Amino acid sequence: MSIFEQPEKTVDWGKKSSQMMITLACLIVVLAGMKAASGILVPVACAFFLAVLSFPLLNWLVRHRWPSVLALGVTMLVNLGFLAGLITLAVRLLISFNRDLPRYLRGLQSNMNELAGWLETNGAAGARTSIENLFDWNGIISYATQHDMVASIGSMLGSTFGTVATVLAGFIMVLILMMFVLMEAQGTASRMNAIHLAGGPDFSGLLRSANDIQKYLSVKTLISALTGLLAGIWCYMLDLQYPLLWAILAFLFNYIPAVGSTAASIPAIIEALVQHGTGIAMFVAFGYIMVNFCLDNFVQPTLLGNRFGISPLVVVLSVIFWGWLWGPLGMFLAVPLTMVFKVLLDNNEEFRWISVAMAKKKIRHGEVEVVGYDLPEGEIIGGGAATERPHRD
């Protein structure tokens, strides 16, 4: 029997509406609590997802007869080495770039003035005045000269962690939590089964979700690494001054769906525009577009398949929502967190319809179907225009 087949029954819509209002009010209270407790919840979420991503290495070492303590130590050292190396390299490149930032801003101002002059020559009266009013170049350049970019980024991350005093303290907290999560990871399936047999809830859906998140994060890390590598090579070939910095930026921002890759390309395009002119800047933009298009539309779907059926609209909304709730780190965790909530909703009969609404749609035999829900041959979800292409005969 399909999960979408419902027995005929009379619904008391008055009572149903009251229940929905109470649920909505409870949800608002929960979200307010999550935002207020972001200083604790964000490190916990980061530690959990880093542990999920690191567990295959730990599991591989244990299967090859490494002692559990030694396997855990090696896994933690690999994580610590990678994160510390990446952060150290990024900070050094940012310090160097920060010294050149005023020069790039002056070059960008010059290019904007040239664009305004070209527009006025071609009949756009007042273009120069409009662009000058749009950007306070003197204020921006003065701010860039007097403020340390690294300190500003650290302050932004520190405000995201909230109650955690510094970014360094938050980083140490994440590592400690990740270590304990990895220590508890072995035998989790047996423990969850024992909880269910003892009369507790069934966590099998969450375990499947953890496996899916592990695969998603692994594939996303691989795609992000390829994106950073190809972007760095392309910027190096076009003689940009900071190809390694743009490679790291492309790697990190690729974790943010929909908008991350585009945002990562902007600094490289601006540097190319200032240093080499419009032609090279267009080549840089074209390279980023091709890299992201090929990896996102061919490589990533091939590796992930259709198991991660979240609607593109839901992905974009989740980035906005988690960014508002938990700041920049929430945007990086948007898709994994949304996947967890989708599984929780899918295992609840009352709210399963929300999970179905979040799922990705595909068209087969002229009908719209929901990815991730196996239906009998010929059965579709809904009826009428909801399951048909526009203007279908």
N, C-alpha and C positions, 0 to 999 in steps of 0.2 A: 504493500500500500504506500502510495506517495505521501510525503510529509505535507503536501499541499492539499490533500483531500480532507475536507472537513465535514463532519456530520451536520445534517440540517438541524438547526436549533434556533430558538428565539432569543434574541439578544436584548437585554435591558440597557438601552443606550444611555439612559439617565445615570444608572449605576456605573456603567462603563466610563462615562465622561468624568464622574467624580473620582474614580480610581486613577484615571489618567492625570487629572489635576494634582492629586496627592503624589503620584509618582514623579511628576514634573517638579513639584515643590521640593521633594526629597533629593532629586537630581541636582537642583540648584544649590541646596545646602551642601551636598557632597562635593560639587565642583568648587564652591567657595572654600571648603576645607582643604581640597587638593591644592588650590592656589596659595592658600595661607601656609600650608606645610611643604611648599616646594623645596625649601632648604633641606628637608630630609628625604622627600620622595624622589627628587631628581637624582641624587647620588645612588639611591637604591635601584631605581630603574636603569641607570647607566651600568651599575655593577651587574645587575641581572642579565642584561643583554650582552655585555662583554663576556660574562661567564658562559652564556649559551653559545656565543661565537667561539670561545676557547675550549669548550668541552670536547670537541672531536680530537684535539691534540692530546688532552689528558686521557681520553678513552683509548686512543691508539697506543700511548705509552703503557697503560695498564694492561692492555691485551698482549703486549709484547713483554710481559713479565717484569716490568719495572715496579719497584716498591711504590705503594700509593703515595707515601710522603715525598719520595724523590720525584715521581711524576708530577705531583702538584707543584713542587719547587721549580722544576724545569718550565712548566706551563706559566707560572707566575713570572719567572725571569724573562721568558720570551715576550710576554705581554708588556712587562715593565721596560725592557730594552727597546721594543718597538715604539711604545708611546713616548718614552723619554727622548729617544733619538729624533722622532718626528717633531716633538714640541721644541727641542733644542734647536734643530735646524730651522724650523719655521720662525722662531723668535729671532735668531741671528739674521735671517733674510729680511724680516720685518724691520729690524733696527736699521739695516742698510737701506732698505727702501724708504724708511721714514725720513732719512737725510735727503733723499732725492725728491720727496713728495712735493715740496714747494715748486721745484723746477718743472715737474710734470703739470702742476696746476697752472703755472704761467703759460706753458705751452698749450694747454687746453683752452685757456682764456684767449690766446692768440687765434687758435683755430675757430673758436666760436665767433670772434669778431670778424674773421674772414668770411665765415658763413653768413653773418648778418649783412656784411657789405655786398656779398653776392645776391642775397635775397632782395636788398634794396635796389640793386642794379636791375633786377628782373621784375621790378614793380611792387615789391612788398614794402610799402612805405612804413616807416617807424620800426622796422625789424631790429635795428641796432639798439634803439631805446628799450624795446621790449626785452631783449636778451640781457641787456645790462641791468634792468630792473629785476629780471628773473633770478640772477645770481649776484650776490655780493662778493665779488672776487677778492677784493681787498680783505674783507673779513675772513673769508675761507682760507686764503693764503696765510694770513696772520695767525689764525687758529692752528693750521697745520705746522707752522714754524715753531710755535710756542708750546704745543702739546705733544706728548709722547704717545705714538700710536699703540705701542705695546701696553702701556699703562692703561690706555682707554679700553683696549680689548679685555685686559685683566679685570678692570672695574666692571665691565658689562657682564662677564662671566661670574664675577663675584656677586653681583646683584641677582643673578639667576639662582645661585645656590642659597641666597637668602641668609638663613641662620648660620651657615658655615662661614667662619671668619674670613678665610682667604681661599683663592683658587687652589693653592698648594694643599691646604688642609682638605679641601673637597676632593682633590686628586688622590690623596692618601686614603681618605675615607672610602672612595670608590674601589681602590685596590684591596683594602681590607675586607670590604663586603664581598667583592668578587671571589676572594680566596675562600671565604666561608661558604659561599654558594657552591663553589666547585667541590669543596670538602663534602657537602651534603648531596652532591649530584648523583654519585654512585648509589644504585638501589632505590632511586626515587619511584620508579614504576611499581616495585614491590610494596613500598610504603603506601603509595596512593591506593593500591588494591586492598591492602590491609585496612586502611581507613574506611573504604567502602564496605568491606565485609563486617566491620565493627559498627555499622549503622550510620556512617557518615556519608557525605555527598560523593558522587561519582566524578572524579577528576580526570577521567580518561580523555575527555575532550581537551582539557588544558595540556595534557601530555602530548597529544597530537599537535596542538597549537605550538608547543615548544619545539617539536621537531620541524614544523613548517617554518617557524621563525628562524631556527638554526639554518635551514636551507636558504631562506631568503637573505639572511645576513651574510652568509658565506658567498652567495652569488653576487649580492650587492657589493661586497668588499672586492671581489674579483673584478667586477665591472668598473668600480671606482678606481681601482689600481690601473686598469687598462686605460681609463679615461685620463687619469693624471699622467701616465706614461706617454700616451699619444699627444696630449696637449703640450707637455713639456718638450717633446721632440719637435713638434710643429713650431712652437715659439722659438726654440733654439735655431731651427733652420731659417727662420725669418729674422734672425739676429736681434731678438729682444734681449734686454739687459738682465731680466730676472726670470728665465725659463723655469728654473727649479721651484721658485716661489709660486708661479702660476700652476705648475704641476701639482704641488701640494694642495693649493687652493681648489683645483679641479677635483682632486681625490676626495677631499673633505666635503665639499659642497655637493658632490654627486649623491651623497646620502640623503639630501633634502630633495624629495620628489618634485617634479614639475618645474620648480623655479630655481633650484640649486645650480644646475649646470649653466643656465643663462646668467645668473648672478656671478658665477666664477669667471665667465668669459669677459665681463665688462672691464676689469682692471687691465687685462692683457691687451684688449682692443684700444683702450685709452693710451697705454704706453706706446703701442705701435703707431697710433695716430700722431702722438707728440714727437716721437723719435724719427719716424720714417714717412709719415704722410698718409693720405687717405687710401692709396692703393694697397699698401702693406696692411693697414688696419682692416680693409675689406677681406684680404687674404686670411688674416687671423680669424675673423668672424666666420668665414666660410669653412676653415678647418675645424673650428669648434662645432659648427652646425653638423658637419659630416660625421665627426667622431661620435657626437651624441646621438645622431639619427641612426647610424649603423649599429651602435652598441645597444641602444634602447629598443630598437624595432626588430633587430635580427638576433643578436647574441643573447640578450637577457631573456626574451620570450622562449628561446630554444632551451635555455638552461632551467628556467622556472616552470615552463609549461602553463597549464590552466589552473593549477591548484590554488594559486593566490589570486582569486577572482574578486578584487576590490575595484569598484567603479572608479574611473579616472576622476570624476567629479568628487567622489568621497575622498580620494587621495588629496586633492587640492584643498578641500575643506578641512581635512584632518591636519594638514600642514598649518593652515591659518589658526585652527582651534588650539592645537598643542603649542604652537608658537605663542599664542596669547596666554595660555595657561601656565607654561613653564619656560617661556623665553626661548633663546636660540637653541638650547639643547633639546627642548621639546620638539622643535622642527626636525632635528636629526632623528628623533625617536618616533616621529609621527606614524609612519607606516607599521612598524612592529607593535606599537601600542594599539593602533586601530585593529590590527589582526587579532590581538588578544581579546579585545572587547567584542569583535565580531564572533569569535568562538563562544564566548560567554553568552551572547545573545542567541546564538544558534542552538545552544543546549537548554534554552528556556522557552517553553511552549508559548508563554504569553507574549514574549518579545521577539520570537523567531522572525516575525514579519519584517522587523527592522534589519536583521541580518540579511534577509533576502533582498531588501531594498538597497542594501549596500553592495551587493554582489555585482560583478562585471557582467554585462550582457553580450551575447553573441547571436548572430543570425545563422540559422541552419534550415535549409529547405524553405526559405522565405519566412521563417518564424523567429521571433526573438526568444532566446532561451537564457537562463541564468546560469552562469558558470559556477561549478562546484556543487550543483544539485542534480543528481542523476534521476531522470524522469523516464518512464516507460516510453517505448517507441510511439511516436505520434502524439504524445501528451505535451501540452504547453502550459505555461503559467498565465493565469488571467484570461482575458477575453477581449474581443473587439479590437479597437485601435491600439491597445496596449501590447498586443502581440503581433502587430502587422507593421510592415514598412509604410511610410507615407505614400499615398496615392496608389496603393496596391489594389489591383483589380480583384 
